[in-house]
Amino acid sequence: MDAVLAVIQLIISVVLIFLVLLHSGKDAGLSGAFGVAPGSGPFGGGSLLERNLDRWTIAFGILFFVNALLLLKVL
């Protein structure tokens, strides 16, 4: 069971790193290569794509945290 959780943790980690790199910072960064324009709204996430990217990043961050807790309980 711990091996399965460890593999899941690895997959979640890679996806989470990729999602964080897609966010636009001060300059376009990696997100400019995939067509994510910087937001023009008051909170920075003007486009639907940027808001969905935020949601996916939060969801995978929560999955990472829960899976880490599960790994600690199993070990």
C-alpha positions in Angstrom: 0.0 0.0 0.0 2.8 2.4 0.8 4.4 1.8 -2.6 1.2 2.7 -4.4 0.8 5.9 -2.3 4.5 6.8 -3.0 3.9 6.5 -6.8 0.8 8.6 -6.5 2.7 11.2 -4.5 5.4 11.3 -7.2 2.8 11.8 -10.0 1.0 14.5 -8.0 4.3 16.2 -7.3 5.3 16.3 -11.0 1.8 17.7 -12.0 1.9 20.3 -9.2 5.3 21.5 -10.3 4.1 21.8 -13.9 1.0 23.7 -12.8 3.0 26.1 -10.7 5.3 26.7 -13.7 2.4 27.5 -15.9 1.4 30.5 -13.7 2.4 33.9 -15.0 4.7 35.9 -12.8 6.1 39.4 -13.4 7.0 38.4 -16.9 5.1 35.8 -19.0 7.3 32.9 -17.9 6.4 29.4 -19.1 2.7 30.3 -19.3 3.4 32.5 -22.3 4.5 29.5 -24.3 1.1 27.9 -23.8 -1.1 30.9 -24.5 -2.0 31.9 -20.9 -2.1 35.7 -21.0 -1.6 37.7 -17.8 -4.9 38.6 -16.2 -6.5 42.0 -16.6 -9.0 41.7 -13.7 -8.7 43.3 -10.3 -7.3 40.1 -8.8 -5.0 39.2 -11.6 -6.9 36.2 -13.0 -8.8 37.8 -15.8 -9.2 34.9 -18.2 -11.2 31.8 -17.6 -8.0 29.8 -18.4 -6.1 31.5 -15.6 -8.9 31.0 -13.1 -9.1 27.3 -14.0 -5.3 27.0 -13.7 -5.6 28.5 -10.2 -8.3 25.9 -9.3 -6.3 23.0 -10.6 -3.2 24.1 -8.7 -5.2 24.4 -5.5 -6.8 21.0 -6.0 -3.5 19.3 -6.6 -2.0 21.1 -3.7 -4.7 19.7 -1.4 -4.2 16.2 -3.0 -0.5 16.5 -2.3 -1.1 17.4 1.3 -3.7 14.6 1.9 -1.5 12.0 0.3 1.5 13.1 2.4 -0.6 12.6 5.5 -1.7 9.2 4.3 1.9 8.3 3.7 2.9 9.3 7.2 0.1 7.2 8.7 1.1 4.2 6.6 4.8 4.4 7.5 
